[in-house]
Structures are given as structure tokens and as C-alpha cells.
Amino acid sequence: MHEGGNGGGHEGGAGATPSGVDQEYLALERELTVLMRRARAKQGEMARAVHPDLESAAYGLLVRLDECGRQRATELAAYIGVGKATMSRQLRALEDLGLVAREPDPADGRAWLVHLTEEGRRRVQRVREARRARYVSQLAHWDRREVAELARLLQQLNQGMAK
């Protein structure tokens, strides 16, 4: 299940394997590249499904708010991996679209908490449910234990990459 790969194991030519590199890691690199490319494309589609004017990068921010609830902009910026100015710009755009709102942080009057509006929550949840339904359909021929194992391995990979 790969696209654009060289099929691995070819000798010589442009698709030659560098000496000393394990085939497993080359295969992993190839498959992760395909997965990330597809994920970026799908993220854009999901962002537009939430709102036609929503930037692709902001979709992950909405999902984070859906999963974790109210958060400070600094927490969101750290999680997403962007600077304070970029986060402020994204939040303003999301507020303008009516998807998020801010309220004073009761623990610190100088700070604000960001949360999904009811409309934002409804739109994000609708898109996430449709995405999960696609996973169920696309992986219907898999054993549920394989799906659980894939999720476990991806979590392990993500945790390892966060270090």
C-alpha cells in the first residue's frame, strides 16, 4: 500500500538503496511520507468542510479545542508549534468566522481562555464524525485488533517523536 515509492530492493540506478541503510527504515520513511502528504490534503478538505474560509492549519486547532476544552492561547501555540503572533492571527480569524470565542481566565485576569462556540463545536464534530465513518469504511476488511494495534503503534511513534 504505497504510491510513488520505488518498490524497495532495486539494485543500481536512481532508485538504488544507499549502502548500510536498513530496508525497514527506508520503507517506513516512504510510507510516512505518503501518509503525511495524504493527511495534509485531507486536512485542507476537512477545514473547508468546517467552513469554506477556514485555513487548513487552523483545523488542528479546532480539533484540539474540541478534545481539550478551554485553553489559553499560549497553550495552544505550544501544542501546535507556532509563535504567539501566529496564534493570535489564527484565533482572530476563527473568531471572525464565529467558530471560537474568548473569555477572561478566572485564574489570571490578564489571560484569556479560548473555546469553541456552539456553532464551532457542531461543525467540527460533524466533520470528525464523517472522517471516522470513512476510516470505518476504508478499514472494514481489517480485524479490529489490527486497527487497535495500528493506533497503539502510531501513538508510540508520536510519543517518541515528541521527545
PyMOL CGO cylinders between C-alpha atoms (Angstrom):
from pymol import cmd
from pymol.cgo import CYLINDER

trace = [
    CYLINDER, 0.00, 0.00, 0.00, 2.29, 2.72, -1.24, 0.3, 1, 1, 1, 1, 1, 1,
    CYLINDER, 2.29, 2.72, -1.24, 2.38, 5.23, -4.01, 0.3, 1, 1, 1, 1, 1, 1,
    CYLINDER, 2.38, 5.23, -4.01, 5.30, 6.83, -5.70, 0.3, 1, 1, 1, 1, 1, 1,
    CYLINDER, 5.30, 6.83, -5.70, 7.78, 4.50, -3.98, 0.3, 1, 1, 1, 1, 1, 1,
    CYLINDER, 7.78, 4.50, -3.98, 10.47, 2.63, -5.78, 0.3, 1, 1, 1, 1, 1, 1,
    CYLINDER, 10.47, 2.63, -5.78, 9.17, -0.71, -4.59, 0.3, 1, 1, 1, 1, 1, 1,
    CYLINDER, 9.17, -0.71, -4.59, 12.29, -1.21, -2.49, 0.3, 1, 1, 1, 1, 1, 1,
    CYLINDER, 12.29, -1.21, -2.49, 15.15, -3.55, -3.09, 0.3, 1, 1, 1, 1, 1, 1,
    CYLINDER, 15.15, -3.55, -3.09, 16.14, -2.37, -6.59, 0.3, 1, 1, 1, 1, 1, 1,
    CYLINDER, 16.14, -2.37, -6.59, 19.81, -2.57, -7.40, 0.3, 1, 1, 1, 1, 1, 1,
    CYLINDER, 19.81, -2.57, -7.40, 21.61, 0.31, -9.10, 0.3, 1, 1, 1, 1, 1, 1,
    CYLINDER, 21.61, 0.31, -9.10, 20.14, 3.32, -10.86, 0.3, 1, 1, 1, 1, 1, 1,
    CYLINDER, 20.14, 3.32, -10.86, 18.25, 6.27, -9.42, 0.3, 1, 1, 1, 1, 1, 1,
    CYLINDER, 18.25, 6.27, -9.42, 16.23, 4.05, -7.08, 0.3, 1, 1, 1, 1, 1, 1,
    CYLINDER, 16.23, 4.05, -7.08, 19.31, 2.44, -5.54, 0.3, 1, 1, 1, 1, 1, 1,
    CYLINDER, 19.31, 2.44, -5.54, 19.35, 1.88, -1.81, 0.3, 1, 1, 1, 1, 1, 1,
    CYLINDER, 19.35, 1.88, -1.81, 22.18, 3.69, 0.00, 0.3, 1, 1, 1, 1, 1, 1,
    CYLINDER, 22.18, 3.69, 0.00, 24.58, 1.16, 1.43, 0.3, 1, 1, 1, 1, 1, 1,
    CYLINDER, 24.58, 1.16, 1.43, 24.24, 0.49, 5.14, 0.3, 1, 1, 1, 1, 1, 1,
    CYLINDER, 24.24, 0.49, 5.14, 20.63, 1.71, 5.37, 0.3, 1, 1, 1, 1, 1, 1,
    CYLINDER, 20.63, 1.71, 5.37, 18.12, -0.79, 6.70, 0.3, 1, 1, 1, 1, 1, 1,
    CYLINDER, 18.12, -0.79, 6.70, 15.27, -1.54, 4.31, 0.3, 1, 1, 1, 1, 1, 1,
    CYLINDER, 15.27, -1.54, 4.31, 12.74, -1.26, 7.15, 0.3, 1, 1, 1, 1, 1, 1,
    CYLINDER, 12.74, -1.26, 7.15, 13.64, 2.38, 7.76, 0.3, 1, 1, 1, 1, 1, 1,
    CYLINDER, 13.64, 2.38, 7.76, 13.52, 3.22, 4.07, 0.3, 1, 1, 1, 1, 1, 1,
    CYLINDER, 13.52, 3.22, 4.07, 10.09, 1.60, 3.84, 0.3, 1, 1, 1, 1, 1, 1,
    CYLINDER, 10.09, 1.60, 3.84, 8.98, 3.49, 6.96, 0.3, 1, 1, 1, 1, 1, 1,
    CYLINDER, 8.98, 3.49, 6.96, 10.19, 6.79, 5.50, 0.3, 1, 1, 1, 1, 1, 1,
    CYLINDER, 10.19, 6.79, 5.50, 8.39, 6.12, 2.21, 0.3, 1, 1, 1, 1, 1, 1,
    CYLINDER, 8.39, 6.12, 2.21, 5.09, 5.14, 3.85, 0.3, 1, 1, 1, 1, 1, 1,
    CYLINDER, 5.09, 5.14, 3.85, 5.16, 8.00, 6.37, 0.3, 1, 1, 1, 1, 1, 1,
    CYLINDER, 5.16, 8.00, 6.37, 5.79, 10.44, 3.52, 0.3, 1, 1, 1, 1, 1, 1,
    CYLINDER, 5.79, 10.44, 3.52, 2.73, 9.14, 1.67, 0.3, 1, 1, 1, 1, 1, 1,
    CYLINDER, 2.73, 9.14, 1.67, 0.66, 9.22, 4.87, 0.3, 1, 1, 1, 1, 1, 1,
    CYLINDER, 0.66, 9.22, 4.87, 1.68, 12.80, 5.70, 0.3, 1, 1, 1, 1, 1, 1,
    CYLINDER, 1.68, 12.80, 5.70, 1.03, 14.01, 2.15, 0.3, 1, 1, 1, 1, 1, 1,
    CYLINDER, 1.03, 14.01, 2.15, -2.44, 12.49, 2.22, 0.3, 1, 1, 1, 1, 1, 1,
    CYLINDER, -2.44, 12.49, 2.22, -3.09, 13.83, 5.73, 0.3, 1, 1, 1, 1, 1, 1,
    CYLINDER, -3.09, 13.83, 5.73, -2.19, 17.38, 4.63, 0.3, 1, 1, 1, 1, 1, 1,
    CYLINDER, -2.19, 17.38, 4.63, -4.54, 17.12, 1.67, 0.3, 1, 1, 1, 1, 1, 1,
    CYLINDER, -4.54, 17.12, 1.67, -7.34, 15.72, 3.84, 0.3, 1, 1, 1, 1, 1, 1,
    CYLINDER, -7.34, 15.72, 3.84, -6.78, 18.41, 6.48, 0.3, 1, 1, 1, 1, 1, 1,
    CYLINDER, -6.78, 18.41, 6.48, -7.48, 21.05, 3.86, 0.3, 1, 1, 1, 1, 1, 1,
    CYLINDER, -7.48, 21.05, 3.86, -10.67, 19.25, 2.83, 0.3, 1, 1, 1, 1, 1, 1,
    CYLINDER, -10.67, 19.25, 2.83, -11.79, 18.91, 6.44, 0.3, 1, 1, 1, 1, 1, 1,
    CYLINDER, -11.79, 18.91, 6.44, -11.04, 22.57, 7.15, 0.3, 1, 1, 1, 1, 1, 1,
    CYLINDER, -11.04, 22.57, 7.15, -13.19, 23.63, 4.19, 0.3, 1, 1, 1, 1, 1, 1,
    CYLINDER, -13.19, 23.63, 4.19, -15.95, 21.29, 5.37, 0.3, 1, 1, 1, 1, 1, 1,
    CYLINDER, -15.95, 21.29, 5.37, -15.97, 23.08, 8.74, 0.3, 1, 1, 1, 1, 1, 1,
    CYLINDER, -15.97, 23.08, 8.74, -16.08, 26.47, 7.00, 0.3, 1, 1, 1, 1, 1, 1,
    CYLINDER, -16.08, 26.47, 7.00, -15.23, 27.41, 3.40, 0.3, 1, 1, 1, 1, 1, 1,
    CYLINDER, -15.23, 27.41, 3.40, -12.96, 30.24, 4.59, 0.3, 1, 1, 1, 1, 1, 1,
    CYLINDER, -12.96, 30.24, 4.59, -11.10, 28.20, 7.22, 0.3, 1, 1, 1, 1, 1, 1,
    CYLINDER, -11.10, 28.20, 7.22, -7.33, 27.89, 6.74, 0.3, 1, 1, 1, 1, 1, 1,
    CYLINDER, -7.33, 27.89, 6.74, -6.06, 24.33, 6.62, 0.3, 1, 1, 1, 1, 1, 1,
    CYLINDER, -6.06, 24.33, 6.62, -3.65, 24.92, 9.53, 0.3, 1, 1, 1, 1, 1, 1,
    CYLINDER, -3.65, 24.92, 9.53, -6.48, 26.07, 11.80, 0.3, 1, 1, 1, 1, 1, 1,
    CYLINDER, -6.48, 26.07, 11.80, -8.32, 22.75, 11.62, 0.3, 1, 1, 1, 1, 1, 1,
    CYLINDER, -8.32, 22.75, 11.62, -5.95, 21.12, 14.12, 0.3, 1, 1, 1, 1, 1, 1,
    CYLINDER, -5.95, 21.12, 14.12, -6.51, 24.00, 16.49, 0.3, 1, 1, 1, 1, 1, 1,
    CYLINDER, -6.51, 24.00, 16.49, -10.26, 23.44, 16.39, 0.3, 1, 1, 1, 1, 1, 1,
    CYLINDER, -10.26, 23.44, 16.39, -9.82, 19.70, 16.99, 0.3, 1, 1, 1, 1, 1, 1,
    CYLINDER, -9.82, 19.70, 16.99, -7.59, 20.45, 20.00, 0.3, 1, 1, 1, 1, 1, 1,
    CYLINDER, -7.59, 20.45, 20.00, -10.26, 22.75, 21.47, 0.3, 1, 1, 1, 1, 1, 1,
    CYLINDER, -10.26, 22.75, 21.47, -12.92, 20.12, 20.80, 0.3, 1, 1, 1, 1, 1, 1,
    CYLINDER, -12.92, 20.12, 20.80, -10.89, 17.47, 22.62, 0.3, 1, 1, 1, 1, 1, 1,
    CYLINDER, -10.89, 17.47, 22.62, -9.50, 19.55, 25.50, 0.3, 1, 1, 1, 1, 1, 1,
    CYLINDER, -9.50, 19.55, 25.50, -11.96, 22.37, 26.02, 0.3, 1, 1, 1, 1, 1, 1,
    CYLINDER, -11.96, 22.37, 26.02, -10.98, 25.88, 27.06, 0.3, 1, 1, 1, 1, 1, 1,
    CYLINDER, -10.98, 25.88, 27.06, -7.29, 26.71, 26.77, 0.3, 1, 1, 1, 1, 1, 1,
    CYLINDER, -7.29, 26.71, 26.77, -5.01, 29.71, 26.85, 0.3, 1, 1, 1, 1, 1, 1,
    CYLINDER, -5.01, 29.71, 26.85, -3.63, 30.91, 23.55, 0.3, 1, 1, 1, 1, 1, 1,
    CYLINDER, -3.63, 30.91, 23.55, -0.11, 30.23, 24.82, 0.3, 1, 1, 1, 1, 1, 1,
    CYLINDER, -0.11, 30.23, 24.82, -1.00, 26.59, 25.48, 0.3, 1, 1, 1, 1, 1, 1,
    CYLINDER, -1.00, 26.59, 25.48, -2.50, 26.27, 22.02, 0.3, 1, 1, 1, 1, 1, 1,
    CYLINDER, -2.50, 26.27, 22.02, 0.55, 27.89, 20.41, 0.3, 1, 1, 1, 1, 1, 1,
    CYLINDER, 0.55, 27.89, 20.41, 2.87, 25.49, 22.22, 0.3, 1, 1, 1, 1, 1, 1,
    CYLINDER, 2.87, 25.49, 22.22, 0.79, 22.46, 21.25, 0.3, 1, 1, 1, 1, 1, 1,
    CYLINDER, 0.79, 22.46, 21.25, 0.50, 23.47, 17.58, 0.3, 1, 1, 1, 1, 1, 1,
    CYLINDER, 0.50, 23.47, 17.58, 4.12, 24.63, 17.46, 0.3, 1, 1, 1, 1, 1, 1,
    CYLINDER, 4.12, 24.63, 17.46, 3.63, 28.23, 16.36, 0.3, 1, 1, 1, 1, 1, 1,
    CYLINDER, 3.63, 28.23, 16.36, 4.55, 31.60, 17.81, 0.3, 1, 1, 1, 1, 1, 1,
    CYLINDER, 4.55, 31.60, 17.81, 2.33, 33.91, 19.79, 0.3, 1, 1, 1, 1, 1, 1,
    CYLINDER, 2.33, 33.91, 19.79, 1.75, 36.29, 16.85, 0.3, 1, 1, 1, 1, 1, 1,
    CYLINDER, 1.75, 36.29, 16.85, 0.73, 33.45, 14.52, 0.3, 1, 1, 1, 1, 1, 1,
    CYLINDER, 0.73, 33.45, 14.52, -1.63, 32.05, 17.14, 0.3, 1, 1, 1, 1, 1, 1,
    CYLINDER, -1.63, 32.05, 17.14, -3.19, 35.48, 17.72, 0.3, 1, 1, 1, 1, 1, 1,
    CYLINDER, -3.19, 35.48, 17.72, -3.78, 35.87, 13.97, 0.3, 1, 1, 1, 1, 1, 1,
    CYLINDER, -3.78, 35.87, 13.97, -5.34, 32.39, 13.70, 0.3, 1, 1, 1, 1, 1, 1,
    CYLINDER, -5.34, 32.39, 13.70, -7.59, 32.97, 16.71, 0.3, 1, 1, 1, 1, 1, 1,
    CYLINDER, -7.59, 32.97, 16.71, -8.77, 36.32, 15.35, 0.3, 1, 1, 1, 1, 1, 1,
    CYLINDER, -8.77, 36.32, 15.35, -9.67, 34.66, 12.05, 0.3, 1, 1, 1, 1, 1, 1,
    CYLINDER, -9.67, 34.66, 12.05, -11.53, 31.87, 13.89, 0.3, 1, 1, 1, 1, 1, 1,
    CYLINDER, -11.53, 31.87, 13.89, -13.40, 34.44, 15.99, 0.3, 1, 1, 1, 1, 1, 1,
    CYLINDER, -13.40, 34.44, 15.99, -14.35, 36.34, 12.83, 0.3, 1, 1, 1, 1, 1, 1,
    CYLINDER, -14.35, 36.34, 12.83, -15.81, 33.10, 11.44, 0.3, 1, 1, 1, 1, 1, 1,
    CYLINDER, -15.81, 33.10, 11.44, -17.79, 32.57, 14.65, 0.3, 1, 1, 1, 1, 1, 1,
    CYLINDER, -17.79, 32.57, 14.65, -16.03, 29.28, 15.45, 0.3, 1, 1, 1, 1, 1, 1,
    CYLINDER, -16.03, 29.28, 15.45, -14.23, 30.29, 18.66, 0.3, 1, 1, 1, 1, 1, 1,
    CYLINDER, -14.23, 30.29, 18.66, -14.72, 32.84, 21.42, 0.3, 1, 1, 1, 1, 1, 1,
    CYLINDER, -14.72, 32.84, 21.42, -12.54, 34.16, 24.23, 0.3, 1, 1, 1, 1, 1, 1,
    CYLINDER, -12.54, 34.16, 24.23, -13.35, 34.76, 27.86, 0.3, 1, 1, 1, 1, 1, 1,
    CYLINDER, -13.35, 34.76, 27.86, -11.26, 36.03, 30.78, 0.3, 1, 1, 1, 1, 1, 1,
    CYLINDER, -11.26, 36.03, 30.78, -9.31, 33.35, 32.63, 0.3, 1, 1, 1, 1, 1, 1,
    CYLINDER, -9.31, 33.35, 32.63, -10.73, 33.23, 36.18, 0.3, 1, 1, 1, 1, 1, 1,
    CYLINDER, -10.73, 33.23, 36.18, -7.32, 32.07, 37.45, 0.3, 1, 1, 1, 1, 1, 1,
    CYLINDER, -7.32, 32.07, 37.45, -5.50, 35.06, 35.90, 0.3, 1, 1, 1, 1, 1, 1,
    CYLINDER, -5.50, 35.06, 35.90, -7.36, 38.23, 34.98, 0.3, 1, 1, 1, 1, 1, 1,
    CYLINDER, -7.36, 38.23, 34.98, -4.65, 39.18, 32.47, 0.3, 1, 1, 1, 1, 1, 1,
    CYLINDER, -4.65, 39.18, 32.47, -5.10, 36.00, 30.42, 0.3, 1, 1, 1, 1, 1, 1,
    CYLINDER, -5.10, 36.00, 30.42, -7.87, 34.75, 28.15, 0.3, 1, 1, 1, 1, 1, 1,
    CYLINDER, -7.87, 34.75, 28.15, -9.30, 31.30, 27.59, 0.3, 1, 1, 1, 1, 1, 1,
    CYLINDER, -9.30, 31.30, 27.59, -10.29, 30.25, 24.08, 0.3, 1, 1, 1, 1, 1, 1,
    CYLINDER, -10.29, 30.25, 24.08, -13.15, 27.85, 23.44, 0.3, 1, 1, 1, 1, 1, 1,
    CYLINDER, -13.15, 27.85, 23.44, -15.29, 26.60, 20.59, 0.3, 1, 1, 1, 1, 1, 1,
    CYLINDER, -15.29, 26.60, 20.59, -18.61, 28.33, 20.12, 0.3, 1, 1, 1, 1, 1, 1,
    CYLINDER, -18.61, 28.33, 20.12, -21.65, 26.06, 19.89, 0.3, 1, 1, 1, 1, 1, 1,
    CYLINDER, -21.65, 26.06, 19.89, -21.59, 26.56, 16.12, 0.3, 1, 1, 1, 1, 1, 1,
    CYLINDER, -21.59, 26.56, 16.12, -17.86, 25.76, 16.03, 0.3, 1, 1, 1, 1, 1, 1,
    CYLINDER, -17.86, 25.76, 16.03, -18.36, 22.61, 18.11, 0.3, 1, 1, 1, 1, 1, 1,
    CYLINDER, -18.36, 22.61, 18.11, -21.27, 21.45, 15.92, 0.3, 1, 1, 1, 1, 1, 1,
    CYLINDER, -21.27, 21.45, 15.92, -19.28, 21.94, 12.71, 0.3, 1, 1, 1, 1, 1, 1,
    CYLINDER, -19.28, 21.94, 12.71, -16.09, 20.31, 13.99, 0.3, 1, 1, 1, 1, 1, 1,
    CYLINDER, -16.09, 20.31, 13.99, -17.91, 17.31, 15.42, 0.3, 1, 1, 1, 1, 1, 1,
    CYLINDER, -17.91, 17.31, 15.42, -19.84, 16.80, 12.16, 0.3, 1, 1, 1, 1, 1, 1,
    CYLINDER, -19.84, 16.80, 12.16, -16.57, 16.73, 10.17, 0.3, 1, 1, 1, 1, 1, 1,
    CYLINDER, -16.57, 16.73, 10.17, -14.83, 14.47, 12.70, 0.3, 1, 1, 1, 1, 1, 1,
    CYLINDER, -14.83, 14.47, 12.70, -17.75, 12.02, 12.67, 0.3, 1, 1, 1, 1, 1, 1,
    CYLINDER, -17.75, 12.02, 12.67, -17.64, 11.90, 8.86, 0.3, 1, 1, 1, 1, 1, 1,
    CYLINDER, -17.64, 11.90, 8.86, -13.88, 11.26, 8.99, 0.3, 1, 1, 1, 1, 1, 1,
    CYLINDER, -13.88, 11.26, 8.99, -14.31, 8.40, 11.49, 0.3, 1, 1, 1, 1, 1, 1,
    CYLINDER, -14.31, 8.40, 11.49, -17.03, 6.91, 9.27, 0.3, 1, 1, 1, 1, 1, 1,
    CYLINDER, -17.03, 6.91, 9.27, -14.55, 6.97, 6.36, 0.3, 1, 1, 1, 1, 1, 1,
    CYLINDER, -14.55, 6.97, 6.36, -11.98, 5.15, 8.50, 0.3, 1, 1, 1, 1, 1, 1,
    CYLINDER, -11.98, 5.15, 8.50, -14.55, 2.52, 9.41, 0.3, 1, 1, 1, 1, 1, 1,
    CYLINDER, -14.55, 2.52, 9.41, -15.46, 2.07, 5.74, 0.3, 1, 1, 1, 1, 1, 1,
    CYLINDER, -15.46, 2.07, 5.74, -11.87, 2.03, 4.47, 0.3, 1, 1, 1, 1, 1, 1,
    CYLINDER, -11.87, 2.03, 4.47, -10.68, -0.38, 7.15, 0.3, 1, 1, 1, 1, 1, 1,
    CYLINDER, -10.68, -0.38, 7.15, -13.78, -2.61, 7.23, 0.3, 1, 1, 1, 1, 1, 1,
    CYLINDER, -13.78, -2.61, 7.23, -11.74, -5.55, 5.92, 0.3, 1, 1, 1, 1, 1, 1,
    CYLINDER, -11.74, -5.55, 5.92, -9.22, -5.20, 8.77, 0.3, 1, 1, 1, 1, 1, 1,
    CYLINDER, -9.22, -5.20, 8.77, -9.55, -7.12, 12.00, 0.3, 1, 1, 1, 1, 1, 1,
    CYLINDER, -9.55, -7.12, 12.00, -10.44, -4.72, 14.83, 0.3, 1, 1, 1, 1, 1, 1,
    CYLINDER, -10.44, -4.72, 14.83, -7.35, -5.90, 16.72, 0.3, 1, 1, 1, 1, 1, 1,
    CYLINDER, -7.35, -5.90, 16.72, -5.22, -4.74, 13.77, 0.3, 1, 1, 1, 1, 1, 1,
    CYLINDER, -5.22, -4.74, 13.77, -6.88, -1.31, 13.90, 0.3, 1, 1, 1, 1, 1, 1,
    CYLINDER, -6.88, -1.31, 13.90, -6.20, -1.14, 17.65, 0.3, 1, 1, 1, 1, 1, 1,
    CYLINDER, -6.20, -1.14, 17.65, -2.59, -2.22, 17.09, 0.3, 1, 1, 1, 1, 1, 1,
    CYLINDER, -2.59, -2.22, 17.09, -2.10, 0.42, 14.40, 0.3, 1, 1, 1, 1, 1, 1,
    CYLINDER, -2.10, 0.42, 14.40, -3.47, 3.07, 16.76, 0.3, 1, 1, 1, 1, 1, 1,
    CYLINDER, -3.47, 3.07, 16.76, -1.15, 1.86, 19.52, 0.3, 1, 1, 1, 1, 1, 1,
    CYLINDER, -1.15, 1.86, 19.52, 1.89, 1.90, 17.25, 0.3, 1, 1, 1, 1, 1, 1,
    CYLINDER, 1.89, 1.90, 17.25, 1.07, 5.37, 15.92, 0.3, 1, 1, 1, 1, 1, 1,
    CYLINDER, 1.07, 5.37, 15.92, 0.68, 6.64, 19.49, 0.3, 1, 1, 1, 1, 1, 1,
    CYLINDER, 0.68, 6.64, 19.49, 4.04, 5.13, 20.37, 0.3, 1, 1, 1, 1, 1, 1,
    CYLINDER, 4.04, 5.13, 20.37, 5.61, 6.75, 17.30, 0.3, 1, 1, 1, 1, 1, 1,
    CYLINDER, 5.61, 6.75, 17.30, 4.07, 10.14, 18.11, 0.3, 1, 1, 1, 1, 1, 1,
    CYLINDER, 4.07, 10.14, 18.11, 5.23, 9.99, 21.72, 0.3, 1, 1, 1, 1, 1, 1,
    CYLINDER, 5.23, 9.99, 21.72, 8.74, 9.06, 20.65, 0.3, 1, 1, 1, 1, 1, 1,
    CYLINDER, 8.74, 9.06, 20.65, 8.89, 11.89, 18.14, 0.3, 1, 1, 1, 1, 1, 1,
    CYLINDER, 8.89, 11.89, 18.14, 7.74, 14.42, 20.76, 0.3, 1, 1, 1, 1, 1, 1,
    CYLINDER, 7.74, 14.42, 20.76, 10.94, 13.88, 22.78, 0.3, 1, 1, 1, 1, 1, 1,
]
cmd.load_cgo(trace, "trace")
